[in-house]
Structures are given as C-alpha cells and as structure tokens.
Amino acid sequence: MQPIWISLAACGVMLLGAAIGVLLRRRLPDHHLDDHARDIVRLGAGLVGTIAALVLGLLINSASSSYEAQRGEVRQIAANLILLDAVLDQYGPEAKPLRVLLREAVGQMIDRIWGDPEARDSAGLYGSGTLASRLYAGLHALPIGTPAKSALVGEALQLAVSTSQARLALYEQSRSGLPVPTLIVLIFWLTVLFASYCLFSPVNPTSAVALVLVALSASAALFLILEMVEPFSGFMQIPSVPIRAALPPLAP
C-alpha cells in the first residue's frame, strides 16, 4: 500500500476518533463527564500525547538518518564505479570486455533496486550466473604480466568487492519498511487523543477545521516517515542519476 494512502487512511481514522468523542459526549450521562472525569481524561491524554510525540520524533529521526545514509551509499557506489572503470581503462585493451560487462551489471543493479518490488524479490542476486559474479571472475582471470598490472588488478578487485557489498546492502534496504505493529499502535494513540479532544468540548466550525488541520499534520508526519523508510520508490525517491551517469558509453 502506498504511503500516501496509508497517511490519508490514518487521517480518516483520527477524525473518526474525534467523531466518536463527539458521540460519547452527547450520549454519556452528565455524572460521567464531571470535573473528576475531565481531569483524568486530560492527564491520560497528556501522557499518551507525550508518548506519541516521542515515538514520532524518534521515528522521524531514525528514518531521516537511514535515508541520508542510503543516499550517501548511492553516491559512494557511483564513485566506486567511476574509479573501477578508470582502473580497467588504465589496464589496457584486454579489460575492455569487462568494462562492457560492468555497464551491463550497472543497468541490472539499477533495475533491481529501483524497479518494481515484485521483480526485485524474484530476481536472483547471487550465484555464478549473475553479471556481478561474471565480472568478479573476469577480474581474477586478467593476466598479470607486470607489477603495474598486478597492482591495477588488486585495486580493481578491491573496488569491485566494495561496490558489491554496498549494492547488496542497498538491495536489502530497498525492501525494508516501517513495522506494521508500530504503525498501528501509533495511529491508535493518535485516535485516542482525538477522541479525548472532543469528549468534553463542543465542536463548532472553527474547532472542526482545527481538528482537520491537526489530523492532516499528524498524517503528514506519518507520510514523511513512510516515504523515508522506502527511499527507492515514492515521492521522496533517491534518484538513480548518479549511478546512471557514472559510466559513459564506451567508444566503439
């Protein structure tokens, strides 16, 4: 389910909680809504609101840190690809088939990370038949005739391993998301808060508009969290441009 629809659904549930509060206010006897009950509800709502605010803040901070870290990994992969291609170019014409294979592997990596989630899950990442494994085997098979070429092959292997580790980490992170129980509990807390808002105070047009704006604000926070924990899709998608532009086409 897309983050935008989850956020709108959460907004609707919160407003439903406010409507339940209005209904309870009209149906409950007066002695259930005396000053003692008002104090208890307000104290409880203050506690729930504090917990919800802390959890929202922690989730936003965690999602933002993860988002920035993954964006940095994308840039690092792009830099490693540029360096690897430069090392193979410096090695000589014998490495040209590997440079072609490198460009094919980059296209496959982009499709698997930024492509359709179902295609990502069904695509094979490991094994001897993948382009990455063929590239790695080709690097091992490069002839080492001089100390300079030996150093270039070692550097190329190091860059290939670093890129593969970052690629697999990005792939695994592209399938992560906010745990469903956390999302459900957080929406429940917010719904309880909205119900408490309307339990003792009558709702007029001004307060109704205020409730809608507050619900939209809370759901917008959820939207930001859901977008940042799924950084390879949606409105806040980390662009694949750095990796796509890292390797220019080879001259014929």
N, C-alpha and C positions, 0 to 999 in steps of 0.2 A: 504494500500500500504506500502511495506517495506521501512524503512529509506534509505537503500542503493539505491533503485530505485528512490526514491524521490530526493536524492542527485545527482545521475547521471543525472536525468532529469533537475535539476536546473543547473548543469554544462553545459548541452547542450543548455539550454535557454540563459545562459550568453554568450556562444560562438556564438549563433545566433545573440545576440545583437552586438557582435563585427563584425560579417559579415554584419549586417545592417549598421553599421558605415562605413565600407569599401565601401559598395554600395552607400551610401549617398555622400561620399567624391568624388566618380567618377561621380555621376550624377548631383550634385548641381553646379550651376554657380560659378565662382570664387568670385564674389562680395558677395556671401553668406558665403564665407569662409575666409573673410578678418581678419585683426587683431582684429577688434572690436568684431566680432562674436567669434573669438578664446578666447578672454578674458572672454566673457560672459559664454561661454560653460565651460571653465575651472573653473571659480568661482562657477557656478552652480554644476559642478561635484564635486568640493571640498566640497560644502555644503551637497550634497547627500551622498558622501563618509563618511563624518563625522557622519551624522545621522545613516547610515547603520552600521558603526563601533560601535557606541554607543549601538544600538539595539542588534547587535551581542554579544557584551560584556555583556550586561545585561541578554540576554537570556542564554548565556553560564554559567554565574554566578548563575542565578536562577535555571537552570537545574542541575548544579553540586550540589548546596545546597540541592535541593529536592532529588537527587539521594543518597547523603550521609545520609540524614535523613531517607529515607526508608530503606537503608541498616542497619542503626542503629536500626530501629524498628524490622527488621527481627531478629537481634541478641537479642534484648530485648524479643521478643516472645519466642525464643529458651530458654533463661534463665528462663522466667516465667514457661515454660512447665517443665523444669527440677525441678524447685522448687515445682511446683504443684504435680508432680509425687512423689517427695520425701515426701511431706506432707501427701499425701494419703497412701504412703507406711508406714509412721510412724503411721498413724491412726490405721492400722491393717488389718486383712483379710477381714473385711466387706467392705473395699473400693476397693478390687481387681476388681470387675466388672466395677467400674468407671475408674480404670486405663486402663482396656481393651478398654472401650468406648473412653477414652482420645486418645489412639493411633489411633483408627478409625477416630476420629474427626480431628486429625492432618493430616492424609492422605487425607481426604476430603478437608481440607483447602488448602493443597499444590496443589491439582488438580485444585481448583477453582482460585487460584491466579496465578499459573504458567502454567495452562493448556491452551487449545485453547480459544481465546477470545469469540467466539460464544457460547462455552459451559459455559463460565463464565457468560455471560449475561443471559442465560436461566436457570442457576442453582439457586435454592432457597436458600437464606441465612437466612431467618427469619422464624419464626413460631415454633409451638410446635413439629413438626416432624423432625426438624434438629437434628443432633448429638450433636451440641453445646448446644441446649436447653435441650435435654435429660440429658446431663452431668450436666448442671446447676441445673436441677430439682433433679437429683440424689444427688448432694451435699447438697441440702436443706433437703433431706429425710434421711440423715445419722443420726443415733441415737446419741444423746448427753448424755452420762451417767456420765461423769466426767468433771471437769473444764479443764483438759488437752485436752480431745477430743473436748470440746466446742471451745477451742482456736484454735485447728487444723482445725476444720470446718470453723471457721471465716477466718482464714488465707487462706484456700483453696478457699473460695468464693471470697475473695479479689483478689487473683491471677487469678481466672477464669474471673472475670469482666475485669481486666486489659488486659488480653490476648484477650478477645473478642473485646474490644474497638480497640486494635491495629490491630486485624485481619480484622475488618470491614474497618478501615482506609486504610490498605494495599489493600484491595479489591477495594475500590473506587479509590485509586490512580493508581491501575493497569489498569484502563480504561481511565485515563486521557491522554492527549497528547498536542502537540503544536497547538494552534488555527489556523485553515486554513487561515483566512484573514491575520494574522500576517506573515505566511509563504509566501503567495502570494505577499504581499506588499514588504517584504524583497527581494524576488527574482526579483521583478520589479525594485527596486532600484539598485541592482547589475547589472541587464541587461542594465539599462540606463548608468551606469558607463562604462561598457564595450563598449557600442556604442560610448560614448564620447571619449574613448581612441583611437579609430580608425578613428575618424571623421577628424582629422587634420594631423595625422601622417601616412605615408605609412607603409604598413606591409611587412616585409621581413621574411625569415625563422627564424631568431633569435627572432624577436618580436612575431611571431606566436607561437613559443614554449613558450615564456614567458607568453603570454596570456592564453595558455592552462594550464600552471602550476598555474597561479593565479586563474583561474576558478576552477581547482581541489582543490586548497587550500580553496577557499571560500565554495565550496560544501562540503569539509571535515568538516568545521566548522558547517555547517547545519546538517551533518550526526551525529556529536557528540551531538548536541542539541536534535535531534530526538531520538537518542538512549537513552539518559539520561532521557528524559521525559516519556519513555516507558521502565522502568527498569526491567520488568519481562518477557521480550522477546528480541530477537535480539542478537547481538554480545556482548553487554555490560550487559547482563542479570545478575541481582543479584542472586547468587546461592541459592538454597533452601537447601543446605547441612546442615547448622547449625540447621534448624528445623528438617530435616530428621534424623539427628544423635542425636537429643536431648533425645529421648526416646528409650532406648534399648528394645528388645523383653522381654516380661515377662517370667519368669521361669514357666514351667508347674506345 
